[in-house]
Amino acid sequence: MEKRITATVGTSIFCLGVSEPMSSVYPPSEDSYMLQRHVERLVSGKVLDMGTGSGIQAVTAVLKHEVEHVLAVDINPEAIEAARRRASDAGVLHKMAFKKSDLFEEIDGRFNWIVFNPPYLPYEEGLPDPTWIGGEKGCETIERFLGGARDHLTAGGFILLVYSSETGINGGGCGYNWEVLEEKTLFFERLYCARLSPS
Ligand SMILES: C[S@@+](CC[C@H](N)C(=O)[O-])C[C@H]1O[C@@H](n2cnc3c(N)ncnc32)[C@H](O)[C@@H]1O
């Protein structure tokens, strides 16, 4: 059983894995588990896990027999190694690939599902962490991601995306149809998981 403590960071509550306090890899938290519930239920075919972190979404996806292959991507090389370890422990390396990339910069091909639990909080002094901070307003990484994702979806493909009431997006637009699948209040913010398809 993973040992956790709960900490308040800015307006968000995070569960920190106390076994690796110095790790730069995002430990599975409330937002991860929200996305994981929908990954488990929905994804199939070829899957891209953007911002894989610990690999929680990638390994959840690849364990489904409807999923052919998962590409796990992160800008942080430590995250890529953590995801690879998780996949190795689960015995699923043969159905996976790993890539260090700033969003889609190094990515080729198209996917039936792209899942992303992005950095979605606005910049606050003393909080420069790229695992949480999505830009000055909070939505910059998401907007850049959505700009690139369209060219990497198959016809009929979907995105699963997490964001927050602090993100500075209203859950619509950017050339996509948005369907909120789940929302949850966490102290000072509301967390959302949405399914998007190109409009
Ligand atoms: C909130 S964590 C989510 C980690 C994991 N997917 C989960 O659900 O627990 C965001 C992840 O996105 C990665 N990330 C941030 N900016 C990125 C970028 N420009 N390109 C790729 N990955 C990025 C971070 O390194 C981090 O691992």
The ligand as an SDF file (V2000), in Angstrom:
LIG
                    3D

 27 29  0  0  0  0  0  0  0  0999 V2000
   -0.2470   16.6130  -13.3530 C   0  0  0  0  0  0  0  0  0  0  0  0
    1.1100   15.6160  -13.9410 S   0  0  0  0  0  0  0  0  0  0  0  0
    0.1920   14.1650  -14.4620 C   0  0  0  0  0  0  0  0  0  0  0  0
    0.9900   12.8760  -14.3560 C   0  0  0  0  0  0  0  0  0  0  0  0
    0.1900   11.5930  -14.6450 C   0  0  0  0  0  0  0  0  0  0  0  0
   -0.2770   11.5490  -16.0200 N   0  0  0  0  0  0  0  0  0  0  0  0
   -0.9740   11.4580  -13.7080 C   0  0  0  0  0  0  0  0  0  0  0  0
   -2.1410   11.4230  -14.1690 O   0  0  0  0  0  0  0  0  0  0  0  0
   -0.7240   11.3610  -12.4910 O   0  0  0  0  0  0  0  0  0  0  0  0
    1.5260   16.4590  -15.4810 C   0  0  0  0  0  0  0  0  0  0  0  0
    2.6270   15.7840  -16.2730 C   0  0  0  0  0  0  0  0  0  0  0  0
    2.7850   16.5010  -17.5110 O   0  0  0  0  0  0  0  0  0  0  0  0
    4.1750   16.6110  -17.8060 C   0  0  0  0  0  0  0  0  0  0  0  0
    4.3600   17.7690  -18.6960 N   0  0  0  0  0  0  0  0  0  0  0  0
    4.3340   19.0880  -18.3650 C   0  0  0  0  0  0  0  0  0  0  0  0
    4.5420   19.8560  -19.4590 N   0  0  0  0  0  0  0  0  0  0  0  0
    4.7080   18.9860  -20.5000 C   0  0  0  0  0  0  0  0  0  0  0  0
    4.9860   19.1770  -21.8960 C   0  0  0  0  0  0  0  0  0  0  0  0
    5.1110   20.3970  -22.4240 N   0  0  0  0  0  0  0  0  0  0  0  0
    5.1030   18.0780  -22.6820 N   0  0  0  0  0  0  0  0  0  0  0  0
    4.9830   16.8180  -22.1480 C   0  0  0  0  0  0  0  0  0  0  0  0
    4.7390   16.5750  -20.8330 N   0  0  0  0  0  0  0  0  0  0  0  0
    4.5950   17.6540  -20.0230 C   0  0  0  0  0  0  0  0  0  0  0  0
    4.8290   16.7790  -16.4330 C   0  0  0  0  0  0  0  0  0  0  0  0
    6.2020   16.4520  -16.4690 O   0  0  0  0  0  0  0  0  0  0  0  0
    3.9880   15.8050  -15.5950 C   0  0  0  0  0  0  0  0  0  0  0  0
    4.5430   14.5170  -15.5980 O   0  0  0  0  0  0  0  0  0  0  0  0
  1  2  1  0
  2  3  1  0
  2 10  1  0
  3  4  1  0
  4  5  1  0
  5  6  1  0
  5  7  1  0
  7  8  2  0
  7  9  1  0
 10 11  1  0
 11 12  1  0
 11 26  1  0
 12 13  1  0
 13 14  1  0
 13 24  1  0
 14 15  1  0
 14 23  1  0
 15 16  2  0
 16 17  1  0
 17 18  1  0
 17 23  2  0
 18 19  1  0
 18 20  2  0
 20 21  1  0
 21 22  2  0
 22 23  1  0
 24 25  1  0
 24 26  1  0
 26 27  1  0
M  CHG  2   2   1   9  -1
M  END
$$$$
